[in-house]
Amino acid sequence: MSKAKKPNEIREEVRKQMAAKYKQDVEHWREMYQMTMQKLGHKCNECYQLRDENIKLKEQVDAQKDWIDRLMEFMDMPDEQRGKAVKEYVENKRMSEEFRELFSPYFETLNRLNILSW
């Protein structure tokens, strides 16, 4: 036969069991909190990356809309005005290339001097 336990012994045994269960529960919830915070951090990083990508894509869409609008304006021009605009564009392009060819050695020298001055 087993020896009968005193009320204080029973109370102490139950207290130990409850303390162990409480400690186990606290550790479980601590681990759950850490996992949740890690997931939150990953999701925040993902959100920031997606936001940045979204901003870049919106800028691309705006640029393409602007390009389409200018192209439509160009196509809606009368033939004479469109011809003038094309000639003007070609002339400006040619002049900028000539300017670049003429002054590029000077600009390269100035850039080198500027780099050396640092």
Secondary structure, DSSP 8 states (H G I E B T S, - for coil): ------HHHHHHHHHHHHHHHHHHHHHHHHHHHHHHHHHHHHHHHHHHHHHHHHHHHHHHHHHHHHHHHHHHHHHHS-HHHHHHHHHHHHHHHHHHHHHHHHHHHHHHHHHHHHHHH-
